[in-house]
Amino acid sequence: MTGQGQGPTLTPVPVPAPGLPHHLELWVGDLARAEESFGWLLGALGYAPFQHWDGGRSWVLGSFYLVVEESPARHGDAHDRHRPGLNHLALHVAGRAAVDALAAEAPAHGWRLLFPDRHPHAGGPDHYAAYLENADGFEVELVAAD
């Protein structure tokens, strides 16, 4: 991470198992738009604001944090999930009711439902999820835990 923000003091969490993600950093073309869409979604999933600096923000849940950064080192402003690199981020949610509630509220926060004709089974008949895309083309899959 290129930013040097100061986050809140966190309650210590157990040392995670080797191989689990430490953090994920997404470079974005419009920090304010990313903060609106990701800030709402991550807050709804239980993440707390973590770091804040001129070019970025992060949110933390347990030992994992997610960063959105408008880095001056990036090339261009557009994300294309169809190019090599990150296609989407899949996150667990509490259950089917949570998937439905988040999918219903998402458009008010800059997200649109992908595959609406197959929702909530776009991933197959035994997979209950909402596939969302924000205005910058980042896709998040919200997977029901039940």
C-alpha positions in Angstrom: 0.0 0.0 0.0 1.4 3.3 -1.0 -0.7 5.5 1.4 0.4 6.0 5.0 -2.9 6.4 6.9 -3.6 6.0 10.6 -6.3 3.6 11.5 -8.0 2.9 14.8 -6.4 0.7 17.4 -7.8 -2.8 16.7 -8.6 -5.5 19.1 -6.1 -8.3 18.7 -7.4 -11.2 16.7 -6.0 -14.7 16.6 -3.1 -15.3 14.3 -4.6 -16.4 11.0 -3.6 -19.7 9.4 -0.8 -19.4 6.8 -2.1 -18.8 3.4 -5.2 -16.9 4.4 -5.4 -13.4 2.8 -4.0 -10.5 4.8 -5.5 -7.7 2.7 -6.7 -7.0 -0.8 -5.9 -3.7 -2.5 -8.0 -2.4 -5.4 -6.6 0.5 -7.5 -9.5 2.7 -8.6 -10.0 5.6 -11.0 -12.4 7.5 -8.7 -11.8 7.3 -5.0 -15.1 9.0 -4.0 -17.2 6.6 -6.1 -15.3 3.6 -4.8 -15.7 4.8 -1.2 -19.5 5.1 -1.7 -20.0 1.7 -3.2 -17.4 -0.4 -1.3 -17.9 1.6 1.9 -21.6 0.8 2.0 -21.2 -2.8 1.0 -18.4 -3.6 3.4 -20.2 -1.7 6.2 -23.3 -3.8 5.6 -21.2 -7.0 5.9 -19.7 -5.9 9.2 -16.4 -4.3 8.2 -15.3 -1.2 10.0 -13.4 1.8 8.6 -9.7 1.2 9.1 -7.4 3.6 7.3 -8.0 6.9 5.7 -5.5 8.9 3.6 -5.5 11.4 0.7 -5.5 8.7 -1.9 -7.2 5.8 -0.2 -9.5 4.1 2.3 -9.6 0.7 3.9 -12.1 -1.4 5.9 -11.2 -4.2 8.2 -13.0 -7.4 9.3 -11.1 -9.7 11.7 -7.5 -9.9 10.5 -8.4 -9.1 6.9 -8.7 -5.6 5.4 -9.7 -4.3 1.9 -8.2 -1.2 0.4 -9.4 1.1 -2.3 -6.7 3.4 -3.6 -6.5 6.1 -6.3 -2.8 5.5 -6.7 -0.8 8.0 -8.7 1.2 5.0 -10.0 -1.7 3.4 -11.8 -2.0 3.3 -15.6 -5.4 4.6 -16.6 -8.6 5.0 -14.7 -10.7 2.1 -16.0 -11.0 -1.4 -14.5 -11.9 -4.2 -16.8 -12.8 -7.4 -15.0 -12.7 -9.2 -18.4 -9.0 -8.6 -18.8 -6.3 -10.7 -17.1 -6.3 -9.9 -13.3 -9.0 -9.8 -10.7 -12.4 -10.8 -12.2 -14.4 -10.6 -9.0 -14.4 -10.8 -5.2 -16.7 -13.4 -3.6 -17.8 -12.8 0.0 -19.9 -14.9 2.4 -23.1 -13.3 3.7 -25.3 -14.6 6.6 -27.8 -16.3 4.4 -30.4 -16.0 1.6 -32.3 -13.2 3.4 -29.1 -11.2 3.6 -28.3 -11.8 -0.1 -31.9 -10.6 -1.0 -31.7 -7.5 1.3 -28.3 -6.5 0.0 -29.2 -7.0 -3.6 -32.4 -4.9 -3.1 -30.4 -2.0 -1.5 -27.3 -2.1 -3.7 -28.6 0.1 -6.5 -28.9 3.0 -4.1 -25.2 2.7 -3.4 -23.8 2.5 -6.9 -24.2 -1.2 -7.6 -26.2 -3.0 -10.3 -27.4 -6.6 -10.3 -25.6 -8.8 -12.9 -27.5 -11.6 -14.5 -30.9 -10.5 -13.3 -32.7 -13.1 -15.4 -30.9 -15.9 -13.5 -30.7 -14.2 -10.0 -30.3 -15.6 -7.4 -29.1 -18.8 -9.1 -26.7 -17.4 -11.7 -24.0 -19.6 -10.3 -26.1 -22.8 -10.7 -29.2 -24.3 -9.1 -27.5 -25.1 -5.8 -25.7 -21.7 -5.5 -27.6 -18.8 -3.9 -25.8 -15.5 -4.6 -26.1 -12.0 -5.9 -23.6 -10.8 -8.5 -23.2 -7.0 -8.3 -21.1 -4.6 -10.3 -20.3 -1.1 -9.3 -20.0 2.0 -11.7 -16.3 1.3 -12.1 -16.8 -2.3 -13.3 -15.7 -4.1 -10.1 -17.8 -7.3 -9.5 -18.6 -8.7 -6.1 -20.4 -12.0 -5.6 -22.4 -12.2 -2.3 -22.8 -15.9 -1.5 -25.4 -17.1 1.0 -23.8 -19.1 3.8 -26.9 -21.4 4.2 
